[in-house]
Amino acid sequence: MNYQQALEFIHGRHRFKKNPDLETMKLLLSKLDNPQEDINAIHVAGTNGKGSTVAYLRNIFQADGKKVGTFTSPFLIRFNERISVDGNPISDSELIKLVEQIKPIVEQLDVQLQSRAPTEFEVVTAMMFLYFAKHPVDVVIVEVGIGGLLDSTNVLNPKVSVITTIGMDHMQILGDTLEKIAFQKAGIIKEKTPVVVGNIAPSPLNVIKEQASSKQAPITILNQQFKTTSHRTNTGWKQEFDYEDEDRLIRHLVIKMVGDYQIDNASCAIKAYIEYQLQNSEDVNNFAISNGLLNTQWAGRFERVNDTPIVVLDGAHNIDAVQEISKLITEHFRNIDVHIIIAILSDKNYMEMLNTLGKLSNVHMTLTEFQAYGNRKAVDMPKIIKNIQSVNPVSFESDWHMAVAKVANEMSDDDMMLITGSLYFISDVRKLFVTK
């Protein structure tokens, strides 16, 4: 088997289908000798902020001298990114070996289970567990795919669970209220296992607290048991803040990812690292926290990929993420013109997303389209453009390459181009700016 054949096998699985329980996943893993039992893990769920929190955690642990595995989704450039060690994707040959081992078992389950056969995400998750069982690292940080309770990754017994945020996304799978979504996310909480919770509204937070209580899981919550104080001198592309919990105060922490939500994500990562160290009876290294945060960048999350003019990529793909982008523009970039090129998947709350950005007086929007994946579709922008409530005129360019070229030609060197709306879209666009 070569690399392309391995990828074709993975992508040939049911892509956007979800089995109704974890029985298929458990059966698949049992036939692989349950590799998930051989790893030390931190499990990270949340509507937004999962990826950034994973990145902060990885860098903190690396700064503390640990070898760190990560499992993330989606990938931005190459599939291998999803399974990484110290930020480096696994090699093509390693991926091929994993597929060659798992393929005959999956084909056997296809016959045995038929419509409940392993999906693409179940196969990839099993590959990740198998890889880290065969190539041990000190800690594996596992990002949930969708939800938590029924997510393929939820066969873990982690040392720490993290829930970053609760917002309205994937409602057709997770439920149509914040409380229902919170119940699904809280499904990652395990018996007597510490859970770290981010900035979450009172009602869904109560659902999480109830689940933690029922599992006798110690819970620490942002702005309750731990908190941050932002230094409002923040300018440009750095933010400074202090972190405080019951046992420690760490001053003058600096991150290179902008937005209040990134301070929230960083603080959740700090607390999760501390809880993990305590679980393992290891010292908490304040220098590792400081150095790890400073060295963290996360592709596609308000990522600056060009300087003159400034071009930023952000995979904001739901209303909560777009509201954070809107707040960030207002607080950090209100004195410049921001030219937004946006494409959105049709299963998102796209009108509210577009209207939120359209309210900003310094935002100029260009709608575009991209080739969505599987049976998912991008929004038909020409159909909805006239319904957008926007301070400034909104334009449409069907070819996103042309949209980028056109906007770049119209903007001044002092302006910013922000390309956003979908992580899948950003994955395509990023190849234009980042070659490695």
matplotlib code that plots the C-alpha trace (Angstrom):
import matplotlib.pyplot as plt

x = [0.0, 1.3, 0.4, -2.4, -4.0, -3.9, -5.7, -8.2, -9.1, -9.5, -11.6, -13.6, -15.3, -18.6, -17.5, -20.2, -22.2, -22.1, -22.9, -25.5, -23.3, -19.7, -20.3, -18.7, -15.7, -15.2, -15.5, -12.9, -10.5, -11.0, -9.8, -6.7, -6.0, -7.5, -4.6, -6.5, -5.7, -2.0, -1.8, -1.8, -4.3, -5.9, -9.3, -10.4, -14.0, -15.9, -17.7, -14.8, -11.3, -10.4, -7.6, -6.0, -6.2, -4.6, -1.8, -1.2, -1.1, 1.3, 3.7, 3.6, 4.3, 7.1, 8.6, 8.5, 10.6, 7.8, 7.2, 3.7, 1.3, -1.7, -4.9, -6.7, -9.2, -9.6, -6.2, -5.2, -2.5, -1.9, -3.9, -0.9, -1.2, -4.1, -1.7, 1.4, 4.4, 5.8, 3.9, 5.4, 2.9, 3.6, 5.4, 3.7, 5.3, 3.9, 0.5, 0.6, 1.6, -1.4, -3.8, -2.3, -2.9, -6.4, -7.8, -8.4, -10.2, -12.4, -13.3, -14.2, -16.5, -18.0, -19.4, -20.3, -21.9, -23.0, -24.7, -23.0, -19.5, -16.7, -16.9, -14.0, -13.6, -13.8, -11.0, -8.8, -9.3, -8.4, -5.3, -4.3, -4.7, -2.8, 0.0, 0.5, 0.3, 3.1, 5.1, 4.7, 4.9, 4.6, 1.1, -1.4, -3.8, -6.9, -9.3, -13.0, -14.4, -18.0, -19.8, -18.3, -20.7, -20.9, -17.7, -15.3, -12.6, -14.8, -13.4, -10.5, -9.9, -8.0, -6.0, -7.9, -10.9, -11.4, -14.5, -13.6, -16.9, -20.5, -22.2, -24.8, -23.1, -23.8, -27.4, -28.7, -26.4, -26.0, -29.4, -31.0, -30.3, -27.2, -28.2, -28.6, -25.2, -23.6, -24.9, -23.2, -19.9, -20.1, -20.2, -16.3, -16.4, -15.2, -15.5, -13.4, -11.3, -10.6, -12.5, -11.4, -14.2, -13.8, -16.0, -19.5, -22.9, -24.7, -27.4, -25.2, -22.6, -25.1, -25.6, -21.8, -21.6, -24.4, -22.6, -19.4, -21.2, -22.8, -19.3, -17.7, -15.3, -13.5, -14.4, -12.5, -14.2, -12.8, -13.6, -14.5, -11.6, -9.2, -9.1, -7.1, -6.5, -5.8, -3.4, -5.3, -2.2, -2.5, -1.5, -0.9, -0.2, 0.5, -1.5, -0.3, -2.2, -1.9, -3.2, -4.4, -5.9, -6.1, -2.4, -0.5, -0.3, 1.7, 2.2, 3.0, 2.2, 2.3, 0.5, 0.9, -2.7, -5.1, -8.6, -10.0, -11.1, -7.4, -6.7, -9.5, -8.1, -4.6, -5.9, -7.8, -4.6, -2.6, -5.2, -5.3, -1.5, -1.5, -4.2, -2.3, 0.9, -0.8, -2.4, 1.1, 2.7, 4.9, 6.0, 4.3, 6.8, 5.9, 8.7, 7.3, 3.9, 5.3, 7.6, 5.1, 2.4, 4.8, 5.8, 2.3, 0.8, -2.1, -2.6, -5.9, -6.7, -6.3, -3.1, -1.1, 0.2, 1.3, 2.6, 2.2, -0.7, -1.7, -3.5, -5.1, -6.8, -9.3, -11.5, -14.4, -17.2, -20.2, -21.9, -20.0, -16.7, -17.8, -19.0, -15.5, -14.0, -16.3, -15.3, -11.6, -11.9, -13.7, -11.1, -7.8, -8.4, -11.1, -8.7, -8.1, -10.3, -10.8, -11.6, -13.3, -13.5, -15.9, -17.3, -19.6, -21.0, -24.8, -25.5, -24.3, -26.2, -24.8, -27.2, -26.5, -22.8, -22.8, -25.0, -22.8, -19.8, -21.8, -22.6, -19.0, -18.4, -14.8, -15.6, -16.0, -17.2, -16.7, -18.7, -17.2, -17.6, -15.4, -15.6, -17.1, -16.4, -18.5, -22.2, -21.8, -22.5, -21.3, -23.8, -25.3, -24.0, -25.8, -29.1, -28.7, -26.5, -29.5, -30.7, -27.5, -27.7, -24.4, -23.1, -21.0, -21.8, -21.3, -19.8, -19.6, -16.9, -17.5, -13.8, -12.1, -8.7, -10.1, -11.7, -8.3, -6.6, -9.4, -9.4, -5.6, -5.6, -8.2, -6.9, -4.1, -1.0, -2.5, -5.6, -6.2, -7.6, -9.3, -10.3, -12.8, -16.1, -15.0, -12.0, -12.4, -12.3, -9.2, -7.5, -7.8, -6.8, -3.8, -2.0, -1.8, 0.1, 2.0, 4.1, 5.6]
y = [0.0, 3.5, 6.8, 7.7, 4.3, 4.6, 8.0, 6.6, 3.9, 6.4, 8.9, 6.1, 5.4, 7.1, 10.6, 12.7, 9.8, 9.1, 5.8, 6.2, 4.9, 3.8, 0.1, 0.0, 2.0, -0.3, -3.4, -2.0, -1.2, -4.6, -6.2, -4.0, -5.0, -1.8, 0.5, 3.4, 1.9, 2.4, 6.2, 9.0, 11.5, 14.9, 15.0, 18.4, 19.2, 22.5, 24.3, 26.7, 27.0, 23.2, 23.6, 26.6, 25.0, 21.8, 24.0, 25.8, 22.6, 20.9, 23.8, 24.0, 20.3, 20.5, 23.4, 21.2, 18.6, 16.2, 14.4, 15.2, 13.6, 15.4, 14.3, 17.2, 17.9, 18.9, 19.1, 22.2, 21.1, 17.4, 14.6, 13.5, 16.6, 15.0, 12.7, 14.6, 14.3, 17.5, 19.4, 17.2, 15.2, 11.4, 10.3, 8.9, 5.5, 5.4, 6.3, 3.5, 1.0, 2.0, 1.6, -1.7, -3.0, -1.6, -2.2, -6.0, -5.5, -2.8, -4.9, -7.7, -5.3, -4.1, -7.6, -8.1, -4.7, -3.5, -0.1, 0.3, -0.3, 2.0, 5.6, 7.6, 9.4, 6.1, 4.6, 7.7, 7.7, 4.1, 4.8, 7.5, 5.2, 2.5, 4.9, 6.2, 2.7, 1.6, 4.8, 5.9, 9.6, 11.2, 12.7, 12.6, 15.6, 14.3, 16.8, 15.7, 15.6, 16.6, 16.7, 14.4, 11.8, 9.8, 11.1, 8.3, 9.6, 9.1, 5.6, 7.2, 7.3, 10.6, 12.1, 15.5, 16.5, 20.0, 21.7, 25.1, 26.7, 25.9, 27.4, 26.7, 24.4, 20.9, 21.3, 18.5, 16.1, 17.6, 19.3, 22.7, 24.3, 25.2, 22.9, 19.9, 20.7, 21.1, 17.6, 16.1, 17.9, 16.9, 13.3, 13.3, 13.8, 10.5, 9.2, 11.1, 12.7, 16.4, 18.6, 22.1, 24.3, 27.6, 30.6, 29.2, 30.8, 29.9, 27.6, 25.2, 25.5, 24.1, 21.1, 20.5, 20.9, 18.4, 15.8, 16.4, 16.0, 12.8, 11.4, 12.8, 14.6, 17.6, 20.7, 24.0, 26.8, 29.9, 33.0, 30.9, 28.6, 30.2, 33.6, 35.9, 39.6, 41.1, 44.0, 46.4, 47.8, 45.0, 46.3, 44.6, 40.9, 40.2, 40.0, 40.1, 38.7, 37.3, 33.9, 33.1, 30.1, 29.1, 28.1, 30.3, 33.7, 33.9, 37.4, 38.9, 35.9, 36.7, 35.1, 35.9, 34.9, 37.9, 38.1, 37.8, 34.2, 33.3, 34.4, 32.1, 29.2, 29.8, 29.9, 26.6, 25.1, 26.3, 24.8, 21.5, 21.3, 22.0, 19.4, 16.8, 17.5, 17.1, 13.8, 12.5, 14.0, 16.2, 19.8, 22.6, 24.5, 28.2, 28.8, 26.1, 27.7, 31.1, 29.9, 27.4, 30.1, 32.6, 30.1, 29.0, 29.6, 27.8, 27.6, 29.1, 30.8, 34.5, 33.5, 36.3, 34.9, 38.1, 41.4, 44.0, 44.1, 42.2, 39.0, 37.0, 33.5, 32.5, 29.4, 31.1, 28.7, 29.4, 32.3, 32.2, 32.3, 35.1, 37.2, 36.8, 37.9, 40.9, 41.8, 41.4, 43.7, 46.3, 46.2, 45.7, 46.9, 49.6, 52.2, 50.4, 49.1, 45.3, 43.6, 40.3, 37.5, 34.9, 31.5, 29.4, 25.9, 25.9, 24.0, 27.0, 30.0, 32.0, 34.9, 35.8, 35.3, 37.7, 40.3, 40.3, 41.2, 43.6, 45.8, 46.9, 50.3, 49.5, 46.1, 45.6, 42.1, 40.0, 36.8, 33.9, 30.1, 27.0, 23.3, 21.8, 18.2, 15.1, 15.8, 19.2, 22.3, 25.9, 28.7, 29.9, 33.5, 35.2, 34.0, 35.6, 38.7, 41.1, 40.1, 40.9, 43.8, 45.7, 49.2, 49.0, 47.5, 43.7, 42.2, 38.7, 36.9, 33.2, 32.2, 32.8, 33.1, 36.1, 37.5, 37.5, 39.2, 41.7, 42.7, 42.9, 45.3, 47.5, 47.8, 50.0, 48.8, 49.9, 47.8, 44.2, 41.3, 38.7, 35.4, 33.4, 31.4, 27.8, 25.7, 23.7, 27.0, 28.2, 24.9, 25.6, 29.2, 28.6, 26.7, 30.0, 31.7, 29.0, 26.6, 24.4]
z = [0.0, -0.8, 0.9, -1.6, -1.2, 2.6, 2.4, -0.1, 2.4, 5.2, 3.2, 1.6, 5.0, 5.9, 6.4, 7.9, 9.5, 13.2, 14.9, 17.6, 20.4, 21.2, 20.6, 17.2, 18.4, 21.4, 19.2, 16.8, 19.6, 21.3, 18.1, 18.3, 22.0, 23.4, 22.7, 24.4, 27.8, 27.3, 27.1, 29.6, 28.2, 28.6, 26.9, 25.5, 24.5, 23.7, 20.9, 20.3, 21.7, 21.6, 19.1, 20.8, 24.2, 22.8, 21.3, 24.6, 26.5, 24.1, 24.3, 28.1, 28.5, 25.9, 27.8, 30.9, 29.0, 28.1, 24.9, 23.8, 21.4, 20.0, 18.1, 16.4, 13.6, 11.0, 9.3, 7.5, 5.0, 5.2, 6.8, 8.9, 11.1, 13.0, 14.8, 15.8, 18.3, 19.7, 16.9, 14.1, 12.1, 11.8, 8.7, 5.6, 6.2, 9.8, 8.5, 5.9, 8.6, 10.7, 7.8, 6.8, 10.4, 10.8, 7.3, 7.5, 10.8, 9.5, 6.4, 8.7, 10.7, 7.4, 6.9, 10.6, 11.3, 7.9, 8.4, 11.8, 10.4, 11.5, 10.2, 9.0, 12.3, 14.2, 12.0, 12.4, 16.2, 16.4, 14.4, 16.8, 19.8, 18.1, 17.2, 20.7, 22.2, 19.8, 20.1, 23.8, 24.7, 28.2, 27.6, 24.7, 24.4, 22.6, 21.0, 20.8, 17.3, 17.9, 21.2, 23.8, 25.2, 21.9, 20.3, 19.1, 21.4, 24.5, 25.3, 27.2, 30.9, 30.9, 33.8, 33.2, 31.2, 29.8, 28.5, 26.9, 25.8, 25.0, 21.9, 19.3, 16.7, 15.3, 16.7, 14.4, 16.3, 19.8, 20.4, 19.9, 23.3, 25.2, 28.0, 25.6, 24.0, 27.5, 28.4, 25.4, 26.1, 29.8, 28.6, 28.7, 32.5, 34.2, 37.7, 40.2, 37.3, 37.5, 35.0, 34.0, 32.6, 30.7, 30.2, 30.1, 30.7, 34.0, 32.6, 30.6, 33.3, 35.8, 33.5, 33.6, 37.3, 37.8, 35.7, 37.6, 40.9, 39.8, 38.8, 42.0, 39.6, 41.1, 39.0, 38.6, 36.7, 35.0, 37.0, 40.0, 41.2, 38.8, 37.0, 34.8, 34.9, 31.4, 31.1, 28.9, 27.4, 24.8, 21.4, 18.1, 18.2, 21.8, 25.0, 28.6, 31.6, 35.1, 36.1, 39.7, 41.5, 45.1, 45.2, 42.9, 41.2, 37.9, 36.6, 33.2, 31.0, 27.3, 24.4, 20.7, 19.9, 20.2, 21.6, 25.2, 24.3, 23.7, 27.3, 28.4, 26.4, 27.7, 31.3, 30.8, 29.5, 32.5, 34.9, 33.0, 33.1, 36.9, 37.5, 35.4, 37.3, 40.6, 39.5, 38.7, 41.8, 39.7, 40.3, 38.6, 36.5, 36.2, 33.7, 31.5, 31.7, 30.7, 28.0, 26.6, 26.2, 24.6, 22.0, 21.0, 17.6, 16.1, 12.3, 11.1, 14.4, 13.8, 12.1, 10.4, 7.1, 5.4, 6.6, 3.9, 3.6, 6.7, 5.9, 8.6, 8.5, 11.1, 10.9, 12.8, 11.7, 14.0, 15.6, 18.9, 17.1, 14.8, 17.8, 19.3, 16.0, 16.0, 19.5, 18.6, 15.6, 17.8, 20.5, 18.6, 15.0, 15.2, 13.7, 10.4, 7.6, 7.8, 4.5, 5.2, 2.6, 3.9, 2.8, 5.1, 5.2, 4.7, 7.9, 10.0, 11.3, 8.3, 8.3, 11.9, 11.3, 8.3, 10.0, 13.1, 10.9, 8.8, 11.8, 12.1, 10.5, 9.5, 7.9, 4.2, 3.2, 0.1, -0.1, -1.9, -2.3, -2.0, -2.7, 0.4, 1.3, 1.2, 1.2, 2.9, 0.9, 1.0, 1.3, -2.0, -1.4, -4.4, -3.0, 0.4, -0.3, -0.6, 2.9, 4.7, 7.1, 6.6, 7.2, 4.1, 0.6, 0.4, -2.8, -4.2, -6.1, -6.8, -7.1, -3.8, -5.6, -7.5, -4.3, -2.6, -5.6, -6.0, -2.3, -2.2, -5.1, -3.5, 0.1, 1.4, 3.2, 6.5, 6.0, 7.1, 5.0, 7.2, 5.5, 7.5, 7.8, 7.8, 8.8, 5.6, 3.6, 5.6, 4.8, 1.1, 1.4, 3.7, 0.9, -1.0, 1.8, 3.7, 1.6, 4.3]

ax = plt.figure().add_subplot(projection="3d")
ax.plot(x, y, z, "-o")
ax.set_aspect("equal")
plt.show()
